[in-house]
Amino acid sequence: MQETILIVEDDKDINEMIYTHLLREGYKVTQAYDGEEAIQKLTQLASFDLILLDLMLPKRNGMEILQLIRRDSTVPILILSAKDSDLDKALGLGFGADDYIAKPFSIIELVARVKAALRRSKQYSNAVEVVTQPLMLQLLDLVIDLENFTVIKNEQTIQLTAKEFQILKLLASSPNRVFTKEQIYQYVWNDSYYGDENVINVHMRRLREKIESNPSQPEYIKTLWGIGYKAGGS
């Protein structure tokens, strides 16, 4: 089946360049040039396999669009932005983006990132399909439903992104094991780790904010300084 990509970019030259190259790669591509048009395309059309999202958009900014998408979708989102500060990267990743590409970028690199994100997403979806019966993990009072990809605490469902869920699943599946940041990255992102701790740190902080009663004194995910992370209660 032909994979579908939505480009949300207000610079027409950049939008058209990306559009042309992705078409050549065999993807079905839809274009949007501002935040409101992006929301219309997301509402009117069938779901996309990947979204390329600029941060600085007219009418509705990229961060707002990102948060709206993440309310009910785990579609891979790659941010495109001239903002190249660590804070902007942290915010984008923290709100649920899967990758961040700073402008100006190489179209070869962008296409490679798109292919990698789609490959990871497909592998993740295939993993979901092979589950034939309900599977649960228990981490202290957290109930992790591996079939429905939900986490329940005190009878309340906690909304996690796909990456956050995979991190929690990894740690809870091996409660006596310490995982390095490299191991977590390779498992969750299914890609080589180049020492960019910011991605892991942001996702870990966001995960703790959602599951911990006091993120500054975590119970479910323990940090072993200089080594990595492990599940609490073990």
Buried (B, 14 or more C-beta within 10 A) or exposed (E): EEBBBBBBBBBEEBBEBBBEBBEEEEBEBBBBBBBBBBBEBBEEEEEBBBBBBBBBBEEBBBBBBBEBBBEEBBBBBBBBBEBEEEEBBBBBBBBBBBBBBBBEBEEEEBBEBBBBBBEBBEEBEEEEEEEEEEEEBEBBEBBBBBEEBBBBBEEEEBEBBBBBBBBBBBBBEEBEBBBBBBBBBBEBBBBEBEEEEEBBBBBBEBBBEBBBEEBEEBBBBBEEEEEBBBBBBE
